[in-house]
Structures are given as C-alpha cells and as structure tokens.
C-alpha cells in the first residue's frame, strides 16, 4: 500500500505502535486529534522521503529539529495577534483592573512564556499600553528557539496576523510596510524584552502578576506538565494569574495550589 493509499484507507497495524511510541516521546495522544491527522502525518513522511513508521519515529526521536517540525506541522500552529480574542479582552477589562485594585498601583510584571515569533508578547505589550501599565520593566518574552526569537525581534508580520486587533490599535501600533505586511512600532518593541530560555531546565524569575503560557504544554508529558505548572505557580506573586491555551485545562489545579479564575485562567491565592 502506498503512502497516498494509506492516507485514504484505514491505517495499518504499525500505525498503532507508532502512535504509542510518539505519545511516550512527546506526551501527545494522536488519537485526540481529528481524523485529518493521519493524512497530515503521511504528508510529512512524503516530504522527508520516509517509507516506514519505524523510520519515521527514529527520524523524529533522534533529531530535535525534525521533532520540532513534526510538532509544528502536527498542531498546525496559528500565530496571530490577540489569538482567541475573548481571552485578551478578559485580561483588559477584568484581570488587569483587578490586579490594580489588589496591589494599589499600576506597576505590574508580565511574562509571555514560549513566545514563538512574538505575536503574543507584542499583544501583551499593546494591552499594557492601552491599560496604562506602569511596569518598571518590559514584558518578558522567552523561547528556546533562537530562530523564532530573531523573527520576533524583527517585528514584521503579514497583515492577516493582525485581523483580530481593533482597527484603531492597528493604526496606533503598526506601520504598513507594503500591501501585505506590517511592522510593530518602536513604542511597542520597547515594551518587550526577548530572551532565550528553556522552560524545563532554566530557573524562573519571580513576582509576576500575569504569565501567559498558551498552546505550549501540549508538547509535554504529564510529569513535565505538572513540574512546569508548579514552577509557574512559584513564579507568580500571591494573587497573580496564569493563563493557558484553549486546549490546556489544568484538571488538578487545586492540588497544585491554584484557584480557578475563569476558563483556562488560574490564580495563585493571596
């Protein structure tokens, strides 16, 4: 059976073994994805010239760059400003004002963990500007990939990536490069500090009021997730908030010491 055929007909028994090995490696249950995932896996096999599932697994397991490509292709990473817009308006209209009320001033500390190509930390910086955050330091934006950090620092994006931003904010915080491209204004860039960092191995700063770690922990196994959430907990100030992605509910948040503050939003108790 060719790869093209196997993308259409039921997967062979070897695919079940492959899925189990990939779950052990990445913590991702491929059965949790929609039916198109089998086809996407085979498209990547074709791109790499891989003929068997065993060869595919060894390629991914022994090459970090291939693993990253696999995960990016698998999860169809979508990068845009104010992704899942309702979550951002909740930060703007509810969470940040509540923090001001709790601490009695507007000097708050913000972190975008695993910031990728910069859309999230720049979105957070714009939110900070709009809500008059008087932070003594820029938004911390970290990622383990130096390549995406370089793209983030350049601050150049396709216009489609700002579709969720209010029109007045587009005019205020972006400069048009050409008919398809925009660039983040220097005022926004000055509000973000990019840094290379490994979430798993490196020590975190403390005293954060808001940490965003969204669409990241899907890459990790259960033990790693638990350890990471514990580190975030300790990195927040009492009363601080952790926001996760829309598929990353923390089911045992109480055991970790968090309180629920809304959908995919968790608070370190005062």
LUMKOL-668624 format. One record per residue (C-alpha): residue number from 1; residue in one letter; x, y, z. Coordinates in Angstrom, 3 decimals. Layout:
% residues N
+-----+------+----------+----------+----------+
! pos ! code !     east !    north !       up !
+-----+------+----------+----------+----------+
! NUM !    a !        X !        Y !        Z !
...
+-----+------+----------+----------+----------+
***
This chain:
% residues 270
+-----+------+----------+----------+----------+
! pos ! code !     east !    north !       up !
+-----+------+----------+----------+----------+
!   1 !    x !    0.000 !    0.000 !    0.000 !
!   2 !    x !    1.431 !    3.413 !   -0.981 !
!   3 !    x !    1.520 !    6.376 !    1.347 !
!   4 !    x !   -1.157 !    8.034 !   -0.759 !
!   5 !    x !   -3.379 !    4.979 !   -0.448 !
!   6 !    x !   -2.767 !    4.695 !    3.299 !
!   7 !    x !   -3.781 !    8.303 !    3.751 !
!   8 !    x !   -7.207 !    7.352 !    2.432 !
!   9 !    x !   -7.770 !    3.800 !    3.657 !
!  10 !    x !   -7.627 !    2.615 !    7.284 !
!  11 !    x !   -4.165 !    2.811 !    8.854 !
!  12 !    x !   -2.142 !   -0.413 !    9.108 !
!  13 !    x !   -1.414 !   -2.045 !   12.499 !
!  14 !    x !    2.061 !   -0.454 !   12.566 !
!  15 !    x !    0.400 !    2.946 !   12.901 !
!  16 !    x !   -0.990 !    1.989 !   16.300 !
!  17 !    x !    2.514 !    1.143 !   17.523 !
!  18 !    x !    3.834 !    4.389 !   16.054 !
!  19 !    x !    1.190 !    6.443 !   17.863 !
!  20 !    x !    2.018 !    4.791 !   21.184 !
!  21 !    x !    5.749 !    5.455 !   20.755 !
!  22 !    x !    5.070 !    9.091 !   19.786 !
!  23 !    x !    2.888 !    9.545 !   22.863 !
!  24 !    x !    5.689 !    8.164 !   25.033 !
!  25 !    x !    8.131 !   10.566 !   23.361 !
!  26 !    x !    6.067 !   13.757 !   23.287 !
!  27 !    x !    3.141 !   13.238 !   25.651 !
!  28 !    x !    0.756 !   13.881 !   22.760 !
!  29 !    x !   -2.069 !   11.433 !   22.169 !
!  30 !    x !   -2.529 !   11.396 !   18.400 !
!  31 !    x !   -5.942 !    9.784 !   18.848 !
!  32 !    x !   -7.108 !   13.047 !   20.414 !
!  33 !    x !   -6.737 !   14.830 !   17.087 !
!  34 !    x !   -9.265 !   14.990 !   14.287 !
!  35 !    x !   -9.349 !   12.386 !   11.539 !
!  36 !    x !   -7.208 !   14.559 !    9.226 !
!  37 !    x !   -4.149 !   13.926 !   11.414 !
!  38 !    x !   -3.362 !   10.583 !    9.737 !
!  39 !    x !   -3.229 !   12.322 !    6.368 !
!  40 !    x !   -1.013 !   15.111 !    7.745 !
!  41 !    x !    1.427 !   12.573 !    9.194 !
!  42 !    x !    1.726 !   10.883 !    5.811 !
!  43 !    x !    2.223 !   14.186 !    4.017 !
!  44 !    x !    5.213 !   14.873 !    6.257 !
!  45 !    x !    6.539 !   11.336 !    5.643 !
!  46 !    x !    6.423 !   12.047 !    1.927 !
!  47 !    x !    8.199 !   15.368 !    2.380 !
!  48 !    x !   11.033 !   13.668 !    4.265 !
!  49 !    x !   11.211 !   10.629 !    1.981 !
!  50 !    x !   10.429 !    8.293 !    4.887 !
!  51 !    x !    8.963 !    4.895 !    3.933 !
!  52 !    x !    8.018 !    3.218 !    7.230 !
!  53 !    x !    6.584 !    4.249 !   10.589 !
!  54 !    x !    9.646 !    2.878 !   12.370 !
!  55 !    x !   11.960 !    5.013 !   10.221 !
!  56 !    x !    9.650 !    7.989 !   10.796 !
!  57 !    x !    9.808 !    7.548 !   14.569 !
!  58 !    x !   13.613 !    7.209 !   14.589 !
!  59 !    x !   13.919 !   10.344 !   12.443 !
!  60 !    x !   11.860 !   12.362 !   14.906 !
!  61 !    x !   13.292 !   10.836 !   18.081 !
!  62 !    x !   16.933 !   11.366 !   17.068 !
!  63 !    x !   16.695 !   14.839 !   15.547 !
!  64 !    x !   15.382 !   17.776 !   17.640 !
!  65 !    x !   14.805 !   19.914 !   14.533 !
!  66 !    x !   12.696 !   17.173 !   12.955 !
!  67 !    x !   10.768 !   16.769 !   16.212 !
!  68 !    x !   10.001 !   20.487 !   16.244 !
!  69 !    x !    8.921 !   20.379 !   12.596 !
!  70 !    x !    6.725 !   17.364 !   13.341 !
!  71 !    x !    5.055 !   19.113 !   16.287 !
!  72 !    x !    4.559 !   22.368 !   14.406 !
!  73 !    x !    3.079 !   20.576 !   11.405 !
!  74 !    x !    1.013 !   18.299 !   13.595 !
!  75 !    x !   -0.600 !   21.022 !   15.666 !
!  76 !    x !   -0.926 !   23.459 !   12.740 !
!  77 !    x !    0.456 !   26.334 !   14.777 !
!  78 !    x !   -1.500 !   29.514 !   14.221 !
!  79 !    x !    0.335 !   32.680 !   15.122 !
!  80 !    x !   -1.570 !   35.936 !   15.207 !
!  81 !    x !   -2.074 !   38.957 !   17.385 !
!  82 !    x !   -4.770 !   38.655 !   20.066 !
!  83 !    x !   -5.350 !   34.979 !   19.281 !
!  84 !    x !   -8.598 !   33.804 !   20.944 !
!  85 !    x !   -9.626 !   37.434 !   21.308 !
!  86 !    x !  -12.094 !   36.934 !   24.173 !
!  87 !    x !   -9.253 !   35.882 !   26.444 !
!  88 !    x !   -7.429 !   39.150 !   25.709 !
!  89 !    x !  -10.491 !   41.291 !   26.365 !
!  90 !    x !  -10.904 !   39.443 !   29.669 !
!  91 !    x !   -7.353 !   40.440 !   30.587 !
!  92 !    x !   -8.012 !   44.037 !   29.545 !
!  93 !    x !  -11.423 !   44.546 !   31.116 !
!  94 !    x !  -11.312 !   42.270 !   34.164 !
!  95 !    x !   -7.937 !   40.861 !   35.195 !
!  96 !    x !   -5.643 !   43.881 !   34.864 !
!  97 !    x !   -8.110 !   46.226 !   36.627 !
!  98 !    x !   -8.457 !   43.614 !   39.400 !
!  99 !    x !   -4.677 !   43.496 !   39.793 !
! 100 !    x !   -4.561 !   47.294 !   40.063 !
! 101 !    x !   -7.223 !   47.081 !   42.767 !
! 102 !    x !   -5.412 !   44.316 !   44.650 !
! 103 !    x !   -1.954 !   45.879 !   44.695 !
! 104 !    x !   -2.946 !   49.538 !   44.771 !
! 105 !    x !   -0.830 !   50.661 !   41.806 !
! 106 !    x !   -0.241 !   50.028 !   38.106 !
! 107 !    x !    3.324 !   48.712 !   38.189 !
! 108 !    x !    2.785 !   45.103 !   37.174 !
! 109 !    x !    5.083 !   42.381 !   35.867 !
! 110 !    x !    4.156 !   40.437 !   32.703 !
! 111 !    x !    5.568 !   37.319 !   31.039 !
! 112 !    x !    4.888 !   35.562 !   27.725 !
! 113 !    x !    6.340 !   32.058 !   28.105 !
! 114 !    x !    7.290 !   30.280 !   24.853 !
! 115 !    x !    6.645 !   33.420 !   22.833 !
! 116 !    x !    7.398 !   31.949 !   19.376 !
! 117 !    x !    7.619 !   34.676 !   16.712 !
! 118 !    x !    6.432 !   37.453 !   19.012 !
! 119 !    x !    2.737 !   37.944 !   18.341 !
! 120 !    x !    1.761 !   37.115 !   21.930 !
! 121 !    x !    4.261 !   39.325 !   23.831 !
! 122 !    x !    3.643 !   42.228 !   21.459 !
! 123 !    x !   -0.102 !   41.755 !   22.025 !
! 124 !    x !    0.562 !   41.824 !   25.766 !
! 125 !    x !    2.667 !   44.976 !   25.372 !
! 126 !    x !   -0.134 !   46.689 !   23.436 !
! 127 !    x !   -2.566 !   45.680 !   26.170 !
! 128 !    x !   -0.173 !   47.131 !   28.732 !
! 129 !    x !   -0.048 !   50.418 !   26.821 !
! 130 !    x !   -3.829 !   50.537 !   26.491 !
! 131 !    x !   -4.414 !   49.854 !   30.189 !
! 132 !    x !   -1.703 !   52.285 !   31.347 !
! 133 !    x !    0.535 !   49.626 !   32.895 !
! 134 !    x !    3.449 !   51.442 !   34.520 !
! 135 !    x !    5.703 !   48.406 !   34.641 !
! 136 !    x !    9.298 !   49.191 !   35.598 !
! 137 !    x !   10.431 !   46.568 !   33.085 !
! 138 !    x !    9.301 !   45.330 !   29.652 !
! 139 !    x !    7.161 !   42.256 !   29.060 !
! 140 !    x !    9.446 !   39.231 !   29.390 !
! 141 !    x !    9.226 !   37.081 !   26.244 !
! 142 !    x !   11.132 !   33.798 !   26.197 !
! 143 !    x !   11.564 !   30.910 !   23.786 !
! 144 !    x !   14.024 !   28.053 !   23.347 !
! 145 !    x !   14.283 !   28.605 !   19.572 !
! 146 !    x !   16.750 !   31.327 !   18.569 !
! 147 !    x !   15.302 !   31.326 !   15.055 !
! 148 !    x !   11.830 !   32.386 !   16.130 !
! 149 !    x !   13.304 !   34.898 !   18.592 !
! 150 !    x !   15.138 !   36.592 !   15.723 !
! 151 !    x !   11.884 !   36.840 !   13.768 !
! 152 !    x !   10.119 !   38.189 !   16.853 !
! 153 !    x !   12.719 !   40.905 !   17.360 !
! 154 !    x !   12.339 !   41.991 !   13.737 !
! 155 !    x !    8.633 !   42.581 !   14.400 !
! 156 !    x !    7.459 !   42.195 !   10.789 !
! 157 !    x !    4.169 !   40.368 !   10.151 !
! 158 !    x !    1.607 !   39.568 !    7.486 !
! 159 !    x !   -1.484 !   41.753 !    7.656 !
! 160 !    x !   -3.664 !   38.680 !    8.140 !
! 161 !    x !   -1.962 !   38.175 !   11.520 !
! 162 !    x !   -3.487 !   41.388 !   12.898 !
! 163 !    x !   -7.047 !   40.581 !   11.836 !
! 164 !    x !   -8.200 !   40.227 !   15.476 !
! 165 !    x !   -6.733 !   43.571 !   16.554 !
! 166 !    x !   -9.121 !   46.560 !   16.860 !
! 167 !    x !   -8.719 !   48.823 !   13.831 !
! 168 !    x !   -7.694 !   51.804 !   15.943 !
! 169 !    x !   -4.921 !   49.736 !   17.523 !
! 170 !    x !   -3.621 !   48.730 !   14.096 !
! 171 !    x !   -3.221 !   52.373 !   13.153 !
! 172 !    x !   -1.753 !   53.245 !   16.545 !
! 173 !    x !    0.772 !   50.437 !   16.982 !
! 174 !    x !    1.717 !   49.206 !   13.478 !
! 175 !    x !    3.356 !   50.722 !   10.412 !
! 176 !    x !    2.447 !   49.488 !    6.948 !
! 177 !    x !    5.423 !   48.044 !    5.071 !
! 178 !    x !    3.534 !   47.126 !    1.895 !
! 179 !    x !    0.069 !   45.948 !    0.909 !
! 180 !    x !    0.550 !   42.597 !    2.662 !
! 181 !    x !    2.916 !   43.420 !    5.522 !
! 182 !    x !    3.082 !   45.496 !    8.696 !
! 183 !    x !    5.764 !   46.246 !   11.277 !
! 184 !    x !    5.367 !   46.753 !   15.014 !
! 185 !    x !    6.144 !   50.327 !   16.029 !
! 186 !    x !    9.164 !   51.031 !   18.203 !
! 187 !    x !    6.936 !   52.097 !   21.104 !
! 188 !    x !    5.649 !   48.513 !   21.309 !
! 189 !    x !    9.071 !   46.955 !   20.752 !
! 190 !    x !   10.453 !   48.938 !   23.674 !
! 191 !    x !    7.872 !   47.254 !   25.913 !
! 192 !    x !    9.185 !   43.729 !   25.221 !
! 193 !    x !   12.406 !   42.004 !   26.250 !
! 194 !    x !   13.169 !   38.811 !   24.314 !
! 195 !    x !   15.324 !   36.151 !   25.933 !
! 196 !    x !   16.487 !   32.630 !   25.069 !
! 197 !    x !   15.294 !   30.211 !   27.751 !
! 198 !    x !   14.376 !   26.565 !   28.333 !
! 199 !    x !   11.130 !   26.311 !   30.300 !
! 200 !    x !   12.003 !   22.874 !   31.590 !
! 201 !    x !   15.625 !   23.349 !   32.640 !
! 202 !    x !   16.058 !   27.028 !   33.461 !
! 203 !    x !   15.213 !   28.876 !   36.656 !
! 204 !    x !   12.294 !   31.333 !   36.512 !
! 205 !    x !   12.144 !   34.890 !   37.729 !
! 206 !    x !    9.557 !   35.581 !   40.432 !
! 207 !    x !    6.958 !   38.201 !   41.273 !
! 208 !    x !    4.931 !   38.042 !   38.060 !
! 209 !    x !    1.382 !   39.386 !   38.042 !
! 210 !    x !    0.405 !   37.667 !   34.778 !
! 211 !    x !    2.017 !   34.733 !   32.995 !
! 212 !    x !    0.772 !   33.616 !   29.584 !
! 213 !    x !    1.742 !   30.069 !   28.609 !
! 214 !    x !   -0.655 !   29.159 !   25.818 !
! 215 !    x !   -0.597 !   26.299 !   23.300 !
! 216 !    x !    2.717 !   25.076 !   24.670 !
! 217 !    x !    2.222 !   22.304 !   27.231 !
! 218 !    x !    0.516 !   20.106 !   24.643 !
! 219 !    x !    4.090 !   19.209 !   23.688 !
! 220 !    x !    4.912 !   17.797 !   27.134 !
! 221 !    x !    4.140 !   14.610 !   29.032 !
! 222 !    x !    2.081 !   14.581 !   32.267 !
! 223 !    x !    5.039 !   14.704 !   34.670 !
! 224 !    x !    6.685 !   17.536 !   32.774 !
! 225 !    x !    3.409 !   19.461 !   32.657 !
! 226 !    x !    2.957 !   19.122 !   36.413 !
! 227 !    x !    6.530 !   20.258 !   37.092 !
! 228 !    x !    6.130 !   23.217 !   34.748 !
! 229 !    x !    2.872 !   24.369 !   36.308 !
! 230 !    x !    4.491 !   24.126 !   39.745 !
! 231 !    x !    7.313 !   26.375 !   38.523 !
! 232 !    x !    4.789 !   28.878 !   37.172 !
! 233 !    x !    2.958 !   28.794 !   40.492 !
! 234 !    x !    6.135 !   29.661 !   42.360 !
! 235 !    x !    6.974 !   32.360 !   39.809 !
! 236 !    x !    3.706 !   34.222 !   40.347 !
! 237 !    x !    3.278 !   36.664 !   43.181 !
! 238 !    x !    0.402 !   35.815 !   45.548 !
! 239 !    x !   -2.687 !   36.973 !   43.652 !
! 240 !    x !   -1.026 !   36.581 !   40.255 !
! 241 !    x !   -2.623 !   34.851 !   37.252 !
! 242 !    x !   -1.591 !   32.088 !   34.838 !
! 243 !    x !   -3.439 !   31.890 !   31.512 !
! 244 !    x !   -3.189 !   28.680 !   29.461 !
! 245 !    x !   -4.351 !   27.814 !   25.952 !
! 246 !    x !   -7.868 !   26.833 !   24.993 !
! 247 !    x !   -6.962 !   23.122 !   24.925 !
! 248 !    x !   -4.817 !   23.155 !   28.064 !
! 249 !    x !   -7.164 !   22.932 !   31.028 !
! 250 !    x !   -5.370 !   22.119 !   34.283 !
! 251 !    x !   -7.650 !   19.477 !   35.774 !
! 252 !    x !   -5.775 !   19.098 !   39.055 !
! 253 !    x !   -5.156 !   22.823 !   39.590 !
! 254 !    x !   -6.271 !   22.605 !   43.233 !
! 255 !    x !   -3.579 !   20.057 !   44.041 !
! 256 !    x !   -1.041 !   22.440 !   42.547 !
! 257 !    x !   -2.233 !   25.258 !   44.785 !
! 258 !    x !   -4.098 !   27.268 !   42.159 !
! 259 !    x !   -7.589 !   28.713 !   42.297 !
! 260 !    x !   -9.777 !   28.795 !   39.189 !
! 261 !    x !  -10.293 !   32.360 !   37.974 !
! 262 !    x !  -12.190 !   31.548 !   34.784 !
! 263 !    x !  -11.822 !   29.387 !   31.665 !
! 264 !    x !   -8.141 !   28.448 !   31.286 !
! 265 !    x !   -7.241 !   31.067 !   33.878 !
! 266 !    x !   -5.671 !   30.182 !   37.236 !
! 267 !    x !   -4.766 !   32.325 !   40.233 !
! 268 !    x !   -2.180 !   31.918 !   42.950 !
! 269 !    x !   -4.079 !   32.548 !   46.188 !
! 270 !    x !   -3.345 !   35.719 !   48.132 !
+-----+------+----------+----------+----------+
***
